[in-house]
């Protein structure tokens, strides 16, 4: 059969089926051809469906990627200020080691932060931790800098574009005067350690991170009832959600002796427990668990351009994946009471200088359990950071590690 132009017409499927009902090789051949064409059509539709699914998944993946990156705020102001003073900054750490300054802002601005107090337009660093990542990526040392430590704060550019005066003042005033850049310059002058990157996170970001990992378990020696911290907990093993965790690490007057020392101890213990949780439940290897953690980690996060992308943050997290929990150490800058004001601290020498030298050289830092004097509630540095009489011995400092943060 031909069409009107004289060319052979397409076979009629109906005819094929009809022929296939008879006997003979010709009918069987025509029926087999129809089945092949139907299979080819099915395969084409399946391929089209798979292609559409791949495009859909890729599109969703790209959208999620862009959403997470959009959560991060890049601190270009700090970069410009630090470049202005680059010649006076310390040299980078050897062996590929990295130093990251973690700053917890007490700002009441932003999502869900207003209930922690009225926003007066001034924010201070509620928590500041110098995170030293060893060059071999086999140890991490987190050093808390007390907010009440008296330090030399350099002249810094303010939010209004003016320059502040150099002053001998409380450490957390540096963040209020000139933000992250002023805090970084103050830490570098204090320690001689160059800060490679910085992160600033507010209350909301901290809470979201804790909730994203399903809460963090701590062991409470006594019950807590603190109206100011919005916190009521029973003694014993407790899994804290984000809201409870924030109150726990911020509470000061109602827990222990009310000192900032005990509050920093709790913060260090909690960070150790958080590290254990992330390591133990496979967050870094499970995309379904990783996304909410990344979403929480990037929300309310301000950082320098070197850490403002998911790839940068993922590379950082991956580099820490193999660090044993006992090699994740926490300690506080060795310090003592200021003679003229017991509510302020100054560096305790020579222990502080020994610690800073170890960090500058990416040398091992040995941390042992803390010993606290009952009379002052302040840390007494075991051996004052001197180690043994052998000058080549590793100095010893009082502190803790992530393993000791586990509830027994």
N, C-alpha and C positions, 0 to 999 in steps of 0.2 A: 504494500500500500504506500502511496506517495501523497504528499500534500499538494496544494495548488501550484507550487513552484516546481514540482517535479522531483523534489528531494525526498528521501525516505522519511516517513513520519516516525515519531517516537513510539516505541512499543506500548501497547495498551495493557495496563496492569490487569484490567478486567478480563481481557482476552487470554492473558497468561494464566490467570486462575482457572478460566474455563478450560483451556487446553490441558492444564495440569490435572484436571479431573479424569481425562481419558487415559488410555493406555498408550504405550510406545515411548521411545526415547525422545522424540521431539517434544512431547508434552512435559516430560520430566525436566528437560533442559530449560524450557521456558519458565517453569515454576521455580527452578533453582536460581535463575537470573533475577527474578523479582525479589527473592529473599535476600540476595546479595545487595541489591539496590537499597532495600530497606535497612539492612545492616549498615551500609555506608552512610545513609541519612542519619541513623541513630548515632553513629560515631561522630558525624559532623556536629550534631546538636550537643553531644557530650563534651566535645572539644570546646565548643563555643561556651558551654556552661562553666567548664573549668577555667577558661580564659576570663570570663566575667567575674568568677569567684576570686581569682588571683588579683584582678584589678581592684575588686572591692576590698579585699584584705590589705592590699598594698596602699590603697587610698586611706583606709582607716588607720593603718600603721603610720602613714605619713602625717595624718591629722593629729594622732596622739603624740607623735614626736614633736610636731610644731607646738602643740598645746603645752607640753612639758617644758620645752625651751622657752616658750613665752612666759612661763611662771617666773623665770629668773630675771632679776634686775642687775644690769651691769653697772658697776661703780666707776664711771669714767672720771669723776671728780677726784677720787683718791689717786688714780693713775697719774693724772696731770700734776697733782701736788707732790707725789713721790718722785716723779721725773725731775721736778724743779730742784730737789735736794739729792739727786742720785749720787753726786760725788762724795757726799758725807755719809752715805749709807755703808753698812758692813759688806764684806765680800760674801758671795754665795757659799753655802756649805759644800764641803768636798764629797766625793764618792757618789754624787747623784742624790744625796739626801735632800729632803724637802722640809720646809718649815711653814706651817699654815696657822694663821691666827684666827681662832674661832671667837666671835663676839656675840654674846646674847644681849640684845637691846631691850631695855625696859620701856620703850616707847608705848604709849597708850593709843597711838594713832593706828589706823588700819583695821582690818576685819576682826571683829570679836574681841578686840583688846581693851575697849573702853571700860569694861566692867572691873578691870584691875586698878582703876584709879582715874582721876581726871587728867586729860592730856594738857599739860602746861606749856607745850611747844618746845620742851627741852628733854632730850633723851640721854641717858647715861648707860654705860656698859654694865649691865647687871652681872654678867659673867664673862670673863676673858680667859681663854686657854691657849697656850702656845703648844701646838701639836708638832712634834718632831718625828718625822718618818725616816727611819734609818736608810742609808743607801742600799743595803742588801735586802731591804723590805722584809726583814725578819724580826723587827721590833718597832714599837711605837711608844713614845714617851709624851704624855700630856701634862703640861705644867700650868697650874692655875696661878694667875696673878691676882692677888687680893685687891679688891676695889678700894680698900682703906690704906693701901700702901702709899707712902709719901715718896714722890719721884719728881725728877726734873721734866716738866712739860715744855717742849720748845715752842717758839712762835709758830702759830698755825693759821691757815686761812679759815675764816668762819663762814657760816652759811650765808652771811650778808656780804661776803666778799672782802671784808676787812681783815687785818692781821692782829692776832692776839699777842699779848706780851708773854715772854718766857716766864715761867713761874714754878716755884716749888710747891706742889699741891697734891691732893688726893688723886690716885691713879685714874679712877673712872671719870674724873673731870675732863680728861683729854678727849674722850668721845663726845662729851657735851660741847666742848669748844670747837673742835674741828673734825668730828666724825672719825671714820675708819683711818684716814690718812694720818691724822694727829695721833691716834692710838698706836698705829704701826711705828711711827717715828719715835714715840715715847718708849715703846718696848725695845726697839733697836738700840736706843741710847742706853737703856737700862741694862740690856743683856749682851750687846755686841753681836747678836744673832740676826742675820738678814731674814726678813719675812718674804717668802716667795709668793704666797697667795693669802687671801683673807676671805672669810665668810661672815656675814651678819644675818642672824635669824631672830625674829621676834617671837612673842608668846604664842601666836596662832600657829606659826610654822612648827614650833616645838611640840605643841599638843597634837597636831596632825600627824607628825612623824611617829609618835608613840601609838596613836590609834591605828595607824597603817600597819604596824607590825603585830597588832592584836593585843597591845598592852605589854607592860614590863613587870616582872615579878621581883619584889623586894621583901626583905624580912625585917619587920618592925619590932624592936625590943619592948616598946610600950605603945599604948593607944595614943592617938593624936586627935585633938579637938582644937582647931585653930580657925576662928571666924575670919581673921584677916586673910588667911591663905585659902579660905573656902574649902577646908579640909577636915574630914572626920573619918578616921580609920581605926580599926581594931588592931591590937597587937598580934604579931605572928606573920605568917606568910600571906602576902597580899599581892594581887595582880592589879596594877594601877592603870587606869585609862589616861588619856591625854590630859584631861582637866585635873585629875588627882595627881598625876606626875608633876604638872606645873606647880601646884601648891606644895608638893613635897620638896622639890628642889629650891623653891623660893622661900619657904617658911624659915623664920629666924628666931623670933622672940619666944615662941611657945615650945620649941623643941630643944632638949638638952640644956646647955647653959646660956643659950641665946646668942652665942658668939658667931661671927662670920666664919670662923674656923670650922665649926661643926657643919655649917651650911655648905661650905666647899667640900667637906668630907662626904656629905650626902650626895652632892652633885657628881663627885668622882665615882662613888659607888654606883649611882644610877647609870652613868654613862657606861661603866663596865658591864652592868646588867643588860643595857640596851645592845651593846656590842655582842654579848653572848646570844641574845635573842636573834639578832640578824644572822649570826653565824650558824645557829643551831637549827632554824626552821627552813633553811634552804632558800632564803629570799633571793639571793644573788643568782641562783640557778633556775628559779621558777618564774617565768614571765607573768603568770597570773598574780603572783605575790609581789613581783618586782615593780609592776606599774604603779599600784597605789602607794608604795613606799617612795618611788621616784616623784610621784605627784606631790606627796606630802613634803618630801625633802626639798623640792624646788619651789614650793609655794612659800611666799614671805622670805625668800632667800635673796640677798644682795651679795654679789661677789665681784672679783676683778675679772678682766677679760680672759685670763688664763683658765678660769673654771666656770665660765658662763654658758657652756654647752653640755648637752647630755653626754657627748663623747668624752669630754674632759672629766666629767664626774664619774662616768663608768670606768674610765681608765684608772682613776684614783681608787675607786672601790675595788676594782680587780687587783690592783697592786697590793691591797691590804688583805685580800682573801686568804692568803697563806700564812698570815701572822698568827702564831699560837697565842691563845688567850692569856697565858702566863707572861707573855712578852709584851702585852699591852699594859703599860704602867702609868700610874697617876700619882702626882705629888704636887705640893704647893711650894712656891718660891720660898726658900728659907728666910725667915724674918723674925723680928723681935719687936716688942713694944717701943714706941717712940717715947723718949724720956719726958717730954713736955706735954704729952697727951696720950693717956693709956688707950684711947679709942682709935689711935692711928698706929701704923706699923712702919718700920724701916727694914732694909735688908740686913740679914744676919751674916756677918763675914767671919771667917773666909768661906763658909759653906756656899753662899750664893755665887761667889765668883768661880768656885770650882764647878758648880753645876753648869753655869753659862759657858765655861770653857769646854766642858764635855760636849755640849750641844753644838758649839761652833765647830768643833773638830769631828763631829759625828762619831764620838767615842762612846763606849758602853756606859750606861748609867744603871747602877744597882739600887733597887728600891726594896725596903723591908717594911714590915708593919709599923704603923705609927704608935708612938707613945705620947700620951697627952697628960700634962700636969694638971692635977685637980684644982690647984689654986688659981691658975690663969686661964685654963682651957685652951692654951695655945700649944702648937706642936713643939716638941723638943727634937731637934734633928739628931738622929742617932749618930754618934761620933762626930757631930757637926760637919758631916760631909768629908771627913778626913780619911776614912777608910783605915788602913793599917799604917804602921810606921814606914812601910816601904812606899817611896814616892811613886812607884810605877803601879801600885795596887789601884783597883777600881774604887773610887769614892762611893760611900754608902749614904743614901738619903732616905728619910722616912716617907712612907707612902703606901700605896696598895697596887693591886693589879686586877685585871678583869676576872681572873679565876676566883679571887676572894669575894667577888661581888655575887657569886652564885649562892642561892639559898640552900643550906644543908638540910 
